[in-house]
Amino acid sequence: MTDSRYRLIGSTASPYAIKLRALMRYRRIPHDWVIMTKALREATAHLKPMLIPVLQYPDGSYRGETTTLAYDLEARHQGRSVIPEDRAVAFVCDLLEDLADEWAVKPLFLYRWWDPEDQTYVSRWAAEEWSTSEAETGTAQEIEEFRERQISRMVILGATAENKPLLEESYRRILAAFEPHVGMTKYMFGSRPSLADFAWFGQLSEMATDPTPMRIMRERAPFTEHWVRRLDDASGADGTWYPREQALGGFAEALLRIAGELYLPFLAANADAFAKGLDRLEIKVWGLPYALAPFKYQVKCLQQLRVKFAALDGDDRAALKPVLERTGCWAILSGA
């Protein structure tokens, strides 16, 4: 690849945009960061689905979906990989990235749009970026329209009074999983960050900024907040991957427990409800209820995880079996 630059088009209010921006900074891939305005959205409207961020390649083409982009950049650029070399560890990295992308966004969305303080803060921030043209800032009407639009999506995304206790508990447990393990050179699978680290950075960075989850993080997980702040630009960080046994314990195991107790049962219930044509899935985790309409995309998430797990050779699956059984992940991933 030449020194031609990419153009990363996104919003600082998007956990997925800042996930990819931090990853590209760490990998030292030349790029320009551009705020996604309404005018730029029109230029990328041909992309389906319409996601943020959008990455414009040096050849002028546009592509989306951060996991796909991260793997494509791995193929195009050598050095400073974010995928662990050990295939068993790389699978866990994929699982924990998926946990961040598909579950951690749920408490983020709840906190953003539940209380008036958070609604006001985020709607002003996002609407200013989401302006009519690069020269304008968000008007009062745009801010209110954005706030109302996001609040209207709360039921669709499961940010309801019924689900609120579980979403809040999941955030507390996520912080408890992070806090003992993060540090200046401590990441999930080594002294260098992985794709999963950047996915979690995206979600936690937003929650370290929004008023309500920020206060919770500063009270319960101050070292996690510091870790998140540093990972925004880790272009000067170097490190190595842990040996397999170390990489699969500690930090990763703490998050795998959340995957096994919460996320994978949710994905399985979602897939079952979708297959049966039900309009509502219901589960109970940690004694707390969770219910919403099934999503087709998250059926695909479970299928992809199972396909990746099945693609591992016998030795890699055998290495994973103890930790996946301890954390409750094995049965759903293996279909046992």
Secondary structure, 3 states (H helix, E strand, C coil): CCCCCEEEEECCCCHHHHHHHHHHHHHCCCEEEEECCHHHHHHCCCCCCCCCCEEECCCCCEEECHHHHHHHHHHHCCCCCCCCCCHHHHHHHHHHHHHHHHHHHHHHHHHHHHCHHHHHHHHHHHHHHCCCCCCCCCCHHHHHHHHHHHHHCCCCCCCCCCCHHHHHHHHHHHHHHHCCCCECCECCCECCCCHHHHHHHHHHHHHCCCHHHHHHHHHHCHHHHHHHHHHCCCCCCCCCECCHHHHCCCHHHHHHHHHHHHHHHHHHHHHHHHHCCCCCEEEEECCEEEEECCCHHHHHHHHHHHHHHHHCCHHHHHHHHHHHHHCCCHHHHHCC
